[in-house]
Amino acid sequence: MATASGMPEQETQVFSGNNDQYPRLDVYVWDMDETLVLLNSLLKSSYAEAFNGLKDVQKGVEIGRTWENLILQICDDYFFYEQIENYNKPFLDALAQYDDGRDLSDYDFNQDELGSPHEDDANNRKLAYRHRVIAQKYLQGLRNILDHETIKLWDELYDKTDEYTDRWLSSARTFLKECSGEDKDAVSSVAFANTSSNSTNSNHVNVLVTSGSIVPSLVKCMLFHLDSLITHGNVYSSWEVGKIQCFRWIKERFNHPNVRFCAIGDGWEECEAAEIMRWPFVKIDPRPGKLHRFPGLTLTTVSHYFSVVYGRPGNENDEE
């Protein structure tokens, strides 16, 4: 059940009491394109051109086009994109209140005559069914969905892209894993449960706010090996509502008494939204020689941004 704000009811729990009773919660709010993933700059050749002749520009464009085709193919073949691309929602659970829990094992998604969700509750329910299946496939993983030939193409393309971008993809994923902390499986619920004083000193969670529509963004998370580090419930599309609205939802959702937020991205919109929210903002710059890029960005650097806004906690570890 969703609240008036649009967020699931169980995720808006208000905390009270002494902050010392709770571990610190660090919420990393990520942009996707040109931050965790390089794609647009490959397609437009701006990534390669920044290297002043050291990169094969046409090779980068071809890599980008191959990714673009693969993403669209998977969206259409497995994630209902042709049917629902005009009905983009800011997150998968946006219509959860319309899902009656029906068994969908024999449901024919090609014959249910999905119309605009704005028309009536029946269409909202049909779209909610599709969102539920998309969430299940996200949890299932592409290796359990795609055929062997497509998986081979995907693996080769990822490795080729990682090599071309000097390990941008793999190092960004490694950094995302570091930001998740050691117990990444527990952080999805840390904001919604009372935590004893005997728990670890801090917890971490990664949230994605992308300007792309929700289905391609989820598919990109899966293709770029981010789905084990960012749950489908932590992916937001700002396509229609804007990043400031998504940031506000995230702040409301992680209503933890000892929480810190940090936005990380390359664009003006997330920078402006972070400024409005009074969150630290780390601007990613893919140009060679820059510190805020992958490889290069470290937890020490991000910790500095946290401390400027929130101060340095007395129990903060040196490596953080």
Residue pairs with C-beta under 8 A, 6 or more apart in sequence:
1 8
1 9
1 96
1 97
2 8
2 9
2 93
2 94
2 96
2 97
3 9
3 12
5 12
5 249
5 252
6 90
6 94
6 249
7 249
7 252
7 253
8 93
8 96
10 192
11 191
11 192
11 253
12 252
12 253
12 255
13 192
13 255
14 255
15 22
15 255
15 256
15 257
16 257
17 257
19 257
19 258
20 197
21 194
21 195
21 196
21 197
21 257
22 194
22 195
22 256
22 257
22 258
23 190
23 195
23 199
23 200
23 201
23 202
23 203
23 258
24 201
24 202
24 203
24 258
24 259
24 260
24 313
24 315
25 187
25 190
25 191
25 202
25 203
25 204
25 205
25 254
25 256
25 258
25 259
25 260
26 179
26 202
26 203
26 204
26 205
26 259
26 260
26 261
26 262
26 306
27 204
27 205
27 207
27 250
27 254
27 259
27 260
27 261
27 262
28 176
28 179
28 204
28 205
28 206
28 207
28 262
28 264
28 302
29 207
29 208
29 209
29 247
29 250
29 261
29 262
29 263
29 264
29 270
29 274
29 279
30 36
30 176
30 206
30 207
30 208
30 209
30 230
30 263
30 264
30 265
31 208
31 209
31 210
31 211
31 263
31 264
31 265
31 266
31 267
31 270
31 284
32 208
32 210
32 212
32 217
32 220
32 221
33 39
33 40
33 210
33 211
33 212
33 266
34 40
34 41
34 266
34 267
34 284
34 286
35 172
35 264
35 265
35 266
35 284
36 172
36 173
36 176
36 208
36 224
36 226
37 169
37 172
37 220
37 224
38 47
38 161
38 165
38 168
38 169
38 286
39 64
39 67
39 68
39 220
40 64
41 47
41 286
42 48
42 60
42 61
42 63
42 64
42 67
42 161
43 61
43 64
43 65
43 68
45 57
45 60
45 61
47 55
47 60
47 165
47 286
48 55
48 56
48 57
48 59
48 60
48 61
49 55
49 57
50 286
50 287
50 288
51 288
55 164
59 164
60 164
63 157
63 160
63 161
63 164
66 157
67 157
67 161
67 223
70 150
70 153
70 154
70 157
70 223
71 216
71 219
71 220
71 223
72 81
72 216
74 142
74 146
74 150
74 219
74 223
75 81
75 215
75 216
75 219
76 82
78 137
78 145
78 146
79 134
79 137
79 215
79 218
79 219
80 109
80 130
80 133
80 134
80 215
81 215
81 216
83 109
83 114
83 130
84 114
84 127
84 130
84 215
85 213
85 215
86 116
87 116
87 117
87 127
88 213
88 214
88 215
88 237
88 239
88 240
89 95
89 127
89 131
89 214
89 237
90 214
90 236
90 237
90 238
90 239
90 240
90 241
90 245
90 246
90 249
91 214
91 233
91 235
91 236
91 237
91 249
92 131
92 134
92 135
92 214
92 218
92 232
92 233
92 235
93 131
93 233
94 131
95 117
95 124
95 125
95 127
95 128
95 131
96 128
96 131
98 121
98 124
98 125
98 127
98 128
99 125
99 128
99 129
99 131
99 132
100 125
102 129
104 129
104 132
104 133
107 129
109 129
109 130
109 133
112 126
114 123
114 126
114 127
114 130
115 123
115 126
116 123
117 123
117 124
117 127
134 215
134 218
134 232
135 232
135 233
137 145
138 218
138 221
138 222
138 227
138 232
139 232
141 222
141 227
142 151
142 154
142 222
142 223
143 151
146 154
154 223
158 169
158 223
158 224
158 225
161 169
162 168
162 169
162 170
166 295
167 294
167 295
168 286
168 293
168 294
168 295
169 224
169 225
169 294
171 294
171 295
171 296
172 294
173 224
173 225
173 226
173 229
175 294
175 297
175 298
175 299
176 206
176 226
176 229
176 230
177 184
177 229
178 299
179 204
179 206
179 299
179 302
180 187
180 204
180 205
180 206
180 229
181 187
181 202
181 203
181 204
183 200
183 203
184 204
184 229
186 203
187 203
187 204
187 205
188 205
188 231
188 233
188 234
190 203
190 205
190 256
191 205
191 253
191 254
191 255
191 256
191 259
201 315
201 317
202 320
205 234
205 254
206 229
206 230
206 234
207 230
207 234
207 235
207 236
207 250
208 217
208 221
208 226
208 230
208 234
208 235
208 236
209 236
209 238
209 243
209 246
209 247
209 250
209 270
210 217
210 235
210 236
210 237
210 238
211 237
211 238
211 239
211 243
211 267
211 269
212 220
212 237
212 239
213 237
213 239
214 235
214 237
214 239
217 235
217 237
218 232
218 235
220 226
221 227
221 230
221 235
236 246
236 249
236 250
237 246
238 245
238 246
238 269
242 269
242 273
243 269
243 270
243 272
243 273
244 272
244 273
244 276
244 277
246 273
247 263
247 273
247 274
247 276
247 277
247 279
248 277
250 261
251 261
251 277
254 261
260 306
260 309
260 310
261 277
261 279
261 280
262 279
262 280
262 281
262 282
262 302
262 305
262 306
263 270
263 271
263 273
263 274
263 277
263 279
263 280
263 281
263 282
264 281
264 282
264 284
264 302
265 271
265 281
265 282
265 283
265 284
266 283
266 284
266 285
266 286
270 281
271 281
271 283
274 280
274 281
275 281
278 309
279 309
280 305
280 306
280 308
280 309
280 310
281 305
282 292
282 297
282 301
282 302
282 305
283 292
284 292
284 293
284 294
284 297
285 292
285 293
286 293
287 293
290 296
291 297
291 301
292 301
299 319
299 320
300 319
300 320
303 316
303 320
307 316
